[in-house]
Each structure stands twice: as structure tokens, then as C-alpha cells.
């Protein structure tokens, strides 16, 4: 094994020029953690940063991955993984190490300016109008209830759990998440609650059964709507919970409480005022909202808002994470008051790790469903590891936030 230096790279194994350039840039700027680079010709090189950080193996199978990275930055890096051009036995740790080193290797992460502009313009076309929202949601959530049921826990919950004790099972941690949100919004028996983005009905069932609230859950996913309605009926809660296939902008009436769990990320920055304006309008005076939202670090928001990342291109078209500071003025202008916030990003990292393990264990069943090939498997593994790395590195967080209407 050799430590990577500029001189060593120049003479290493007659590697292609593009790859040599990429490795030189990494070697000159690697700061956090240790990266062991395995080349297709059998050589091993070590990038050992001066600052502590994760250790991971970067196993390069095809030098062509370098061209993707130089052209499309971090999106090209993901596409190279999807194409099988590199591997890692510690995928999440590898991506976390790149996250810690991001500011030092940003030239690589940004890629070619032309490709960056093309990806940004493509993302901007995925606007979350009423028709656009349906298309964007369909791209992710309507992969099929059987697909999600194969690797989610028994609560069918696709958002961060809250682990309050060591060894806590995932389904128990999901119910704890529901309970903590109900406490945060002071949800009580007999109160009416609107849930914006009800998913497969997990919180609606919890709020109706465990709290005794009267729930109206809304979604624009046909698959989720069908599942959630049947779930509520099977649970004997049809008189307490009503699931509707409707856009949040079209909701009428007033409610004592509003809940929304990781739906806000799909709203789109142009529609943030409409989202919080709707919460204000449907809340009774003195009412409270409890929101669970994935956030990005305040210092990163400006740059993130000007480019497109892997998640936006391949997983959530039209998606946009807020920072806490970017939320506050929009909330204030909507006539809502920011009351309490709880942060638990490391719980999300743990949730994602468990999801990845469950996804891998279920892959045989998923593949037999049809329509899910090896590229899809690699896409989803990268997606889960990419998100885990974001929370482990604290570049992203998840919050439960209480708002009130005066």
C-alpha cells in the first residue's frame, strides 16, 4: 500500500489521464479520515487526512467513473455507482467521508459548469404545482405498496424513527416518533387534527386509537390513499379517521391541530408561503401545528439552493430541503409563531441504516415483483447510504417543530 502523492500518481500503473487528474485533486485536498483506494490493476493507495474522520474502502472497478465525476460531480459519482464502476463494503461510511471533505473537494463535487446548469434547469422544471406535485409524488411513492411493505417495518412508516433507549426495535421507535409529535403539538382526545401528507396512515391510526383524536389525513398518492383507507377500516377506526385524496392547497374547514411528517421537503421553495399560509388558515385561533421536517445546515443552504443534487435528480423530483433559518421568516409572514423545536438527526441515520439492512434482506422478494433491476437496487442502496451519511456528518438534520396560530 502506498500513500498518495503527486509524484506517485504520475507513475502509477499507466492510469488514464482523467483518473490521474481526479486522484491528484483528491490527494491534494483530502483532510478528514482515511480513504483506501483500490485500483482495477490491483494497486492500493491511501489518502490519510490530517483530521480524524471515517475510514472506508473505495474499490474502483472501471476507470471510466472518473469521466462521470469530472463532468457531473457528485451526481456523476452516484451514476458511476449505479453503473457498477465502483464499490465499497462501507458505502455509508465512504459517503460520510466525502461529506466531511466536501468543502475541500468542492471542485470535484460541482462538476462541469455546463452539466451543472443542465441539471439545475431540469430540476427547476419539476415545479410542485397541483399537476406537477402529482407527477413528482408518483415518481417515488407509487412504486407500489408491496415494494415498501417488503422492507419498511410493520407500521409502514417512511420517516425517521426516534430511538429513546438502546436496542429499541424499529417499529417501537416509529411509534415513539408519533407519540413525541403528539406531545409536541399537545394533541388531546376529541380534538380534530389535519394530517398533511398522511403516507400509509401510521400517524392517523396512532392519533385516532391512542389519543382519541378525530383525524383527517390527506395524500395525493393513489397507492398510499388506497392502503391508508383500508388500514383505517381494518383497524375499526373509520368513524374517527378519514383519509382523503386531495392536495393540501384544496383543504377547507378548521382544525384544532395540524400534523405533517416529512411532507414539507416535497413542497418546493416557491410554495413554502402557500404551505404555511394553509396551515394558518385551517388552524383554529390558538391552534397548534406539529411538523417533522428534514433540514440542511444553515451555512450550506445558499449553495444547495443554487444547484441540483442526486436526491433531486433521481429520488424526489421537485424536492427541496429548508434550513431552520430559511424557515423562520416564511413562518412569521404566515402569521404563525415558532414555539418549540427538537432535533434528532442521528436517529435518522440509525433509521436509514436499518432500512438499508432490511432492503438488502428483502431484495430477492423485490426483484421477483418485476420492474426492479440491478440498476434500481444500486440506486436505492446509494440513496439510503447517501442520506445516512448526510445525517451522520450533521450536514442534514431532522426536527420536530411546534407552531401556533395566535
SULCORPE-V370052 format. One record per pair of residues at least 24 apart in sequence whose C-alpha atoms are under 8 Angstrom apart, sorted by sequence separation. I is the first residue (numbers start at 0). J is the second residue. If there is no record, write none. Layout:
# SULCORPE-V370052
I	J
I	J
This chain:
# SULCORPE-V370052
60	84
61	85
186	210
187	211
188	212
189	213
191	215
193	217
199	223
216	240
218	242
220	244
59	84
60	85
177	202
181	206
187	212
198	223
199	224
214	239
215	240
216	241
217	242
218	243
219	244
248	273
257	282
295	320
297	322
355	380
59	85
60	86
186	212
198	224
200	226
213	239
214	240
215	241
216	242
217	243
218	244
219	245
248	274
256	282
294	320
295	321
296	322
297	323
58	85
59	86
199	226
200	227
204	231
212	239
213	240
214	241
215	242
216	243
217	244
218	245
219	246
247	274
253	280
254	281
255	282
256	283
293	320
294	321
295	322
296	323
297	324
12	40
57	85
58	86
177	205
199	227
200	228
208	236
211	239
215	243
217	245
218	246
253	281
254	282
255	283
264	292
293	321
294	322
295	323
297	325
355	383
57	86
58	87
198	227
207	236
217	246
218	247
248	277
252	281
253	282
254	283
261	290
263	292
264	293
294	323
354	383
355	384
12	42
57	87
200	230
204	234
217	247
247	277
251	281
253	283
256	286
257	287
258	288
259	289
260	290
261	291
262	292
56	87
174	205
200	231
250	281
255	286
256	287
257	288
258	289
259	290
260	291
261	292
352	383
55	87
56	88
204	236
207	239
254	286
255	287
256	288
257	289
258	290
259	291
260	292
261	293
351	383
352	384
55	88
56	89
207	240
256	289
351	384
55	89
73	107
55	90
72	107
73	108
351	386
352	387
57	93
72	108
73	109
204	240
351	387
55	92
56	93
71	108
72	109
73	110
203	240
54	92
55	93
69	107
71	109
72	110
348	386
349	387
53	92
54	93
68	107
71	110
72	111
348	387
53	93
68	108
70	110
71	111
347	387
348	388
3	44
55	96
69	110
70	111
157	198
0	42
1	43
2	44
3	45
53	95
54	96
68	110
69	111
156	198
348	390
0	43
1	44
2	45
3	46
53	96
71	114
156	199
347	390
348	391
0	44
1	45
2	46
18	62
21	65
52	96
70	114
71	115
155	199
0	45
2	47
18	63
156	201
345	390
155	201
344	390
345	391
15	62
18	65
52	99
154	201
344	391
14	62
17	65
18	66
21	69
17	66
344	393
265	315
267	317
347	397
266	317
267	318
268	319
344	395
345	396
17	69
195	247
265	317
266	318
267	319
344	396
265	318
266	319
343	396
344	397
264	318
265	319
275	329
279	333
342	396
343	397
344	398
264	319
275	330
279	334
342	397
343	398
264	320
279	335
342	398
264	321
272	329
276	333
341	398
342	399
271	329
272	330
275	333
276	334
340	398
341	399
34	93
340	399
341	400
275	335
340	400
193	254
272	333
339	400
340	401
34	96
192	254
195	257
197	259
338	400
339	401
191	254
192	255
193	256
194	257
195	258
196	259
197	260
337	400
338	401
339	402
32	96
190	254
191	255
192	256
193	257
194	258
195	259
196	260
337	401
338	402
31	96
190	255
191	256
192	257
193	258
194	259
195	260
337	402
338	403
190	256
192	258
196	262
336	402
337	403
195	262
335	402
336	403
31	99
314	382
335	403
336	404
31	100
335	404
336	405
30	100
186	256
334	404
335	405
29	100
334	405
184	256
310	382
30	103
29	103
28	103
29	104
28	104
144	222
25	104
141	220
143	222
144	223
24	104
140	220
141	221
141	222
140	222
141	223
144	226
24	107
136	219
137	220
140	223
136	220
21	107
133	219
133	220
299	394
296	393
296	394
295	394
296	395
295	395
296	396
294	395
295	396
158	260
185	287
293	395
294	396
158	261
184	287
293	396
294	397
184	288
293	397
294	398
184	289
292	397
293	398
183	289
291	397
292	398
291	398
292	399
181	289
290	398
291	399
292	400
180	289
290	399
291	400
180	290
289	399
290	400
180	291
289	400
290	401
288	400
289	401
288	401
289	402
287	401
288	402
287	402
288	403
287	403
129	246
286	403
287	404
285	403
286	404
285	404
286	405
284	404
285	405
283	404
284	405
282	404
279	404
127	265
127	266
127	267
126	267
127	270
183	339
139	314
138	314
139	315
138	315
138	316
136	315
135	315
135	316
169	350
135	317
161	343
162	346
169	353
122	307
132	317
161	346
119	305
160	346
161	347
119	306
159	346
160	347
118	306
119	307
159	347
118	307
122	311
116	306
122	312
127	317
160	350
115	306
125	316
126	317
159	350
115	307
125	317
159	351
118	312
122	316
123	317
122	317
151	354
150	354
151	357
150	357
150	358
149	358
150	361
149	361
149	364
149	365
183	399
183	400
184	401
183	401
184	402
146	365
180	399
146	368
77	309
74	308
73	308
74	309
73	309
159	397
94	384
95	385
98	388
90	381
94	385
98	389
82	374
95	387
81	374
91	384
95	388
99	392
81	375
90	384
91	385
94	388
95	389
98	392
81	377
91	387
92	388
95	391
98	394
80	377
81	378
91	388
95	392
80	378
81	381
77	378
80	381
77	381
